[in-house]
Amino acid sequence: MRVCVVGLGLMGSALARKLKSVGFDVVVYNRSLDKAKKLAEELGVKYVESPGGCCREADVTVLFVADDVALIDVVLMPGGIAGEVRGRDVVNMSTVSTVVSARVSRAVSDGGRYVEAPVWGSVSEVLEGKLIAMVASDRELSDNVKKFLSTVAQRVIHVGEVPKAMALKLALNQLNMVVVAALSETLPFLKLYGVDCRVFEELVKGSWIEPIVSRFFKRAIEEHLPRHQYAVEEVALRVLSDERLFKICEAVFGSDELVHASDIAKELGISVGHAYNLLT
C-alpha cells in the first residue's frame, strides 16, 4: 500500500518516517520542494512536485498542512488534489476550520473519498503510533484508510459526517489553550514567592487536575520548553505605547503602579492585571 504525505512540517515528517519504518511505500510532497527532496533522500522514498501528483502515485493521500490557506492551496488550486483524486482516498489530519474542511470535502468527494481525521498528540505519539484520531466521513471508510489509521493511531473515535471531527478537535484545542494559559502563569507565580513547584504537584495529587499539572510541569521544567506560553509582555508594551489605553489603565491603576506592574509582567511572563494584584 502506498501513502503520500502532503505537508512535511514536524508532524508530517514524523508521519512519513513512521510509515516508512513499518513497511509502507511512502511518497512525499511539500510546497517548499527542497524540504520534500531532502526528506525523500533521507528516507529513500519518492517525492512528487505537485499535490495532484500524490493522488496519481498513492492509494491514500494524507494531508498534514498548517492552516486553511495551505489546505486550499494543495487541494483546490491548479495542480491540486481535487483535479486528480479519481477514486482515491484523501485523509485530512490537519487542524483547520470547519468551513474550509467542508468545502474541501465537497471538492474531493466529487470523484474521490474524503476523510477528516485531525489528531490529538505530538511528534512522539506519531512515531510511536499512539495518536488519537477523530474521524468523520460521509462514506464508509475504505480498507486502505482503516489500515492506515490503525497503524498511526491507538484510538480512533468516529463522530459521524464531515465536519464533526474537525469541530471536535477545535473544541479540544479551545479547552487546551485555556488550561495552558492558566498554567503558564502558575510557575512564575510560585517562583515569585519562592515556592517549589514540587510542593504544588504534591498538593494536587489524587485530584482531577493532577495529570494535567504533572504533564505541563514536566514539559516546562524537564524538557525546558519556553516559559512564555503567550506573549503577554507584548500586551504590557502595547498598553505603555498606546496613549488611549495607557490613560484608561492609568485611571484604574495609577501611572507609577502600572509601569511597575508591566515590568513585573514582562519579567515573569504574567498578565499586567495579575502583576498589579501582586503589588496591592
N, C-alpha and C positions, 0 to 999 in steps of 0.2 A: 504494500500500500504506500502510495506516495503522497506526502503532505507538503504544501508550500506555506511557508510562514511569511506573512507580509507585515513589515514593521519590525526593525531589529534594534529596538531600544533594549533596556535591561531585561524586561520580561520576554520580549520576542526572541532575543538572542539566547536566553536561557532555555526557552521552549525548543528552539532548533537543536541546541545541544542535548537536551533531554531526549527528544525524538530520535536523534542520530544514535545515542547511546543504547537505546533499546531496540534498534534494528529497523526503524522506519527509513524509507527512502525519502530524503529531505531535499527540498528546493527552497531558496530564499530570495526575497526581494525587499529592497528598501528604496525610498525616494532619493536618498543620498546613495548613489550607486556604489561609491567607493566602500561604504560600510558593508554592503552585500558582497562585494568581491572579496573583501578581507575575511569575512566570516566563512564564506564558501571555501576559500583556500585553507583556512584553519581546520574546518571540519571535513574537507574532502567531499563537498557536495556541489550541486549545480546552483547557479544563480540565474535569474531572468532579468530582463531590462525593462519590463513593464508589468503592472499588476495583472493585466489581462493575460499575460504570458503564464501566470501562475495557474489559471484555470485550464489553459491548454496543456500544461505539464502535469498537473496533480489531480488526484481523486478528491482531496479535501484541501481547500484554501482557508487558512486561519489568519484572521486579522487581529493584529495587536498594535494598533496605532494610538497616537497620543490624544486626539481630540476630534471634534466634529469635522473640522476643516480637513484634517488628514483622511478621515473616513470617506468624506465626499470625494476627495481627490482620487483615492485609489479605486473607488467603486464607480463613480458616475462620470468622471472626466474622460475625454478621448483616450483610448488605450486602457480603459479601466476594466474592472472585473465584470460589470453588468453586461458589457458587449461580448463577453467570451464565456459566460457561465454555463450555458447549454447542458443541462442535466447534471451539473456538478454540485457539490456541497460547499457552502461558504459558512464558516463558523466565526462569528464576531466575538472575540474575547475582550475587545476594547471597552472602556467605560466612556460612554458618550451620552448625549441627551436622548430622551425617549423619542422626540420628534424626528431626529436625524436617523435613529435606528429604524424607525417605522418606514421612513422614506427609502432607506437603503433596502429594507426588506421587500418593499413593493418592486423595486427595480430588479433585484436578484431573483425574486420568485417568478418573474416573467421569463421562465426558461430554466431556472435553477432552484436550489433549495437553500433557504437562509435560516440559520440557527443563531439566536442570541445566546451567548454563553460567557457573560462577564464573570470574573473570578474574584475570590477573596483569598489573598495570600501574597507572598513576596517571592523574590528570586529563589530563595532556599526551598520554598514549597514547590516551585516549578521543577527544580532539579530533582527533588525527592518524589515527585508525583503525588503531592499531598495538597493540591489546590482544592478549594470548594467552588464548584461551578454552579451558577444559577442559569437554568436553561429554559428558553422559550422558543417555540416554533409553531407555525401554522400548519405544519405537516408532521407526520410521524418521522422520527429520526432514522436515518439510514444505518445500515450495519457499519459502514465506514466511520460515521460520526460517533456511533456508540463505542467502537473500538478505540478511536482517538481519545474520547473523553475518559474512558476507563483507564487509559494509560497515564493521563496527566492529572486526574482529579481523584481524591479519595472519597469525595462525596459529590453527588450530582443531584441537585434539587430542581425538579421540574415544576414550573409555575404556570404553565398554560401557553397562551399565544403571545406573540410579539405585540407590545414592548414590555411585558410584565417582568421579565428577568432584569431588564435594564432599570426599571422602576425600583425593583427590589435592591439592586446594587447601589443605586443612588441614595436610597433611604438609609442603607447601611453606612455609606460614606458620610452622610449628614450626621448620624449618630457618632461615628468615629471622630469626626472633626470637633464636635462639641466636647467629647471626652478628652481628646488630646489637648484642646485649647485650655481646659480646666487644669489638667495635669501639668501642662507646660509652665504654669505659674506656681505649682506646688513645690518643686525643687528649689527655685530661688527664694521662695518664702521661708522654707525650712533653713536654707543656708543663711538667710538674713539673721535669724535668731540662733544660729549655731546648733540646730537640732539635726542629729544624724538621721539620714533618710531610712536607715535600717530600723530605727525605732518606729517610724511611721509604718513601715512594712509589717512590723510585729503587731502594731495596733490593729491593722485591718485584716489580720489572719482570721480565717473562718467566715469572713463576710463575703457578700456577693461581689465586692469590688477587689478582693484580693488578687485574682488572676490578672485583672486589668492593670492594677498598680504594679504588680511584680513584673509584668511584661514591659511596661513603659519604663520603669526604673532600670531594668536590665539593659534596654536599648540605649537609654540616656546616659547611663554611667559606664557599664561594662563595654558596650560597643562604641561609646564615645560619639554618638550622633550629635548634631548641632543642638545646643541648648535652646536657642531661639526658634521655637516651632513656628511662630508667627512674627512678622517684622513689626512688633508693637512699638519699637523705638522710632519707626517711621511716623507713627501716629503722633508721638510726642513732638517730633521735629515739625510736623505739619502744623500742630497747634501753635508752636512758637513762631512759625514763619507766616502764618495766616493771621492778619490783623483782626479780622472779624471773629475768627474762632478764639483768638487769644483774649479779646475783650470779653467774650461770653464766659470763657473759663476763668478769667481774672475776677469777674464779678462773683463767681461761685467760690473759687479757691483763694484768691489773692495772688498778686504777681510774684512775690518772693517765694511763696509756698509752691506755686505752680512750676516755677523754674527748678526749684529743688526737687519736686516730685518727678519732673521729666528727666532730670539727671539720674535719679534712682531707677526710674523705669528703664532707661537705656542701659544702665549698668547691670541690672538684674534680669532684664527680659520680661518685665511685667507691665500691666497697663498703668497709664498715668493715674487713673482713679484709684487703683489698688495701692500704688506708691503713696498717693496723698493720704490714704487711710492709715498707712504706717506712720505718717508724720503727725497725726492728730489723735 
